[in-house]
């Protein structure tokens, strides 16, 4: 796990250590240290703050996914924008958790990404889905084709659609 704030790292450590069978194998205060420790320790999941000194979470995610492809990444952030979600997912992270949702969503995120599944908090899912529905696909069409969503966009929208159907099936 990597975050430049000690208090956040302590909170994350406490949540993760409370899970039977889970071990926190390393902590980092910045992106460079996170990449170095991921290369050395090869964790199943790396939890990275998006805004860190020396190397930000996006760059650290790219480097970790390239050098340790078996390590999945969950990004923590305060940013509630669809553009940031796209950037994080394009960098190779499978999880996007808002810091305001950390206490309730972190364990779910780690479980999901450790199984190779995408995880977005419900609020982030709403942000992405609303953006997609209002702006559609922003990619430029080629001369001989209509604009088509990227493979990653199709995957994310499918995930959101499944999550919404499941949510509606559950009694309140």
C-alpha positions as CSV (number, residue, x, y, z in Angstrom):
1,X,0.0,0.0,0.0
2,X,1.2,3.5,-0.8
3,X,0.0,6.8,0.5
4,X,2.0,9.9,1.6
5,X,-0.2,10.3,4.7
6,X,0.7,8.1,7.7
7,X,-2.8,8.3,9.1
8,X,-4.3,6.9,5.9
9,X,-1.8,4.1,5.8
10,X,-2.6,3.2,9.4
11,X,-6.3,3.1,8.6
12,X,-5.7,0.9,5.5
13,X,-3.4,-1.4,7.4
14,X,-5.9,-1.8,10.2
15,X,-8.7,-2.7,7.8
16,X,-6.6,-5.2,5.9
17,X,-5.0,-6.9,8.9
18,X,-8.4,-7.5,10.4
19,X,-9.2,-9.9,7.5
20,X,-8.3,-13.5,8.3
21,X,-5.5,-14.7,6.0
22,X,-4.6,-11.3,4.6
23,X,-1.1,-9.9,5.1
24,X,0.2,-6.4,4.5
25,X,3.6,-7.1,3.0
26,X,4.8,-3.5,2.5
27,X,4.0,0.2,2.8
28,X,5.4,3.1,0.9
29,X,5.3,6.9,1.3
30,X,5.6,7.7,-2.4
31,X,5.2,6.3,-5.9
32,X,8.9,5.4,-6.4
33,X,9.0,3.5,-3.2
34,X,5.8,1.7,-4.1
35,X,7.2,0.6,-7.4
36,X,10.4,-0.6,-5.8
37,X,8.6,-2.6,-3.1
38,X,6.1,-4.1,-5.6
39,X,9.0,-5.3,-7.7
40,X,10.7,-6.8,-4.7
41,X,7.7,-8.1,-2.7
42,X,5.3,-9.0,-5.6
43,X,2.1,-8.5,-3.8
44,X,-1.2,-9.9,-5.1
45,X,-2.8,-6.4,-4.8
46,X,-1.2,-2.9,-4.6
47,X,-3.2,-0.1,-3.1
48,X,-2.0,3.3,-4.4
49,X,-3.0,6.9,-3.7
50,X,-3.3,8.8,-6.9
51,X,-1.5,11.9,-5.6
52,X,1.9,11.1,-4.2
53,X,5.3,12.8,-4.3
54,X,8.1,11.6,-6.5
55,X,5.9,9.5,-8.7
56,X,2.1,9.8,-8.9
57,X,-0.3,6.9,-8.7
58,X,-1.0,6.7,-12.4
59,X,2.7,6.4,-13.3
60,X,3.3,4.0,-10.4
61,X,0.3,1.9,-11.6
62,X,1.8,1.7,-15.1
63,X,5.2,0.7,-13.9
64,X,3.9,-1.9,-11.4
65,X,1.6,-3.5,-14.0
66,X,4.4,-3.6,-16.5
67,X,7.1,-5.1,-14.2
68,X,4.8,-7.3,-12.0
69,X,1.8,-8.2,-14.2
70,X,0.5,-10.6,-11.5
71,X,0.0,-7.6,-9.1
72,X,-3.4,-6.0,-9.5
73,X,-3.9,-2.3,-8.5
74,X,-6.5,-0.5,-6.6
75,X,-6.3,3.3,-6.8
76,X,-7.5,5.5,-4.0
77,X,-8.4,9.1,-4.7
78,X,-10.6,12.0,-3.9
79,X,-11.2,12.8,-7.6
80,X,-14.8,12.2,-8.7
81,X,-14.4,12.7,-12.4
82,X,-15.0,10.3,-15.3
83,X,-11.8,11.5,-16.9
84,X,-9.8,10.4,-13.9
85,X,-11.5,7.1,-13.8
86,X,-10.6,6.6,-17.5
87,X,-7.0,7.5,-16.9
88,X,-6.7,5.2,-13.9
89,X,-8.2,2.2,-15.8
90,X,-6.1,3.0,-18.9
91,X,-3.0,2.9,-16.7
92,X,-3.9,-0.7,-15.8
93,X,-5.7,-0.5,-12.4
94,X,-8.7,-2.7,-11.9
95,X,-10.0,-0.8,-8.8
96,X,-11.1,2.8,-8.2
97,X,-12.0,3.7,-4.7
98,X,-12.9,7.2,-3.4
99,X,-11.2,8.0,-0.1
100,X,-14.6,8.9,1.3
101,X,-15.7,5.3,0.6
102,X,-12.6,3.7,1.9
103,X,-13.9,2.2,5.1
104,X,-16.9,0.5,3.4
105,X,-15.4,-0.4,0.1
106,X,-11.7,-1.3,0.5
107,X,-12.2,-4.9,1.4
108,X,-14.7,-5.4,-1.5
109,X,-12.2,-3.8,-3.9
110,X,-9.3,-6.0,-2.8
111,X,-11.4,-9.1,-3.1
112,X,-12.6,-8.2,-6.5
113,X,-9.3,-7.1,-8.1
114,X,-7.5,-10.1,-6.6
115,X,-9.8,-12.2,-8.7
116,X,-9.0,-10.2,-11.8
117,X,-12.4,-8.4,-11.7
118,X,-13.0,-4.6,-12.2
119,X,-14.2,-2.8,-9.1
120,X,-15.7,0.7,-9.0
121,X,-17.5,2.0,-5.9
122,X,-21.2,2.6,-6.5
123,X,-20.6,6.4,-6.7
124,X,-17.9,6.0,-9.2
125,X,-20.1,3.6,-11.3
126,X,-22.8,6.3,-11.4
127,X,-20.3,9.0,-12.4
128,X,-18.9,6.8,-15.3
129,X,-22.4,5.7,-16.4
130,X,-23.8,9.2,-16.4
131,X,-20.9,10.5,-18.3
132,X,-21.2,7.8,-20.9
133,X,-24.9,8.3,-21.3
134,X,-24.6,12.1,-21.7
135,X,-21.5,12.3,-23.8
136,X,-21.3,8.9,-25.4
137,X,-18.1,7.8,-27.0
138,X,-15.7,10.7,-27.6
139,X,-13.4,8.9,-30.0
140,X,-13.2,10.2,-33.6
141,X,-14.7,8.0,-36.3
142,X,-12.6,6.9,-39.1
143,X,-13.6,7.8,-42.7
144,X,-15.1,4.4,-43.3
145,X,-16.6,3.5,-40.0
146,X,-18.9,4.8,-37.2
147,X,-17.4,5.7,-33.8
148,X,-17.0,2.5,-31.8
149,X,-16.2,2.2,-28.1
150,X,-12.9,0.8,-27.2
151,X,-12.7,-2.7,-25.8
152,X,-12.0,-1.3,-22.3
153,X,-15.1,1.0,-22.6
154,X,-17.3,-1.9,-23.5
155,X,-15.9,-3.9,-20.6
156,X,-16.6,-1.1,-18.2
157,X,-20.1,-0.4,-19.5
158,X,-21.0,-4.1,-19.3
159,X,-19.7,-4.2,-15.7
160,X,-21.9,-1.2,-14.8
161,X,-24.9,-2.6,-16.5
162,X,-24.6,-5.9,-14.7
163,X,-24.1,-4.1,-11.4
164,X,-27.2,-2.0,-11.9
165,X,-29.3,-5.0,-12.7
166,X,-28.1,-6.9,-9.6
167,X,-28.7,-3.8,-7.4
168,X,-32.4,-3.6,-8.7
169,X,-33.0,-7.2,-8.0
170,X,-32.0,-6.9,-4.4
171,X,-34.7,-5.9,-1.9
172,X,-34.1,-2.6,-0.2
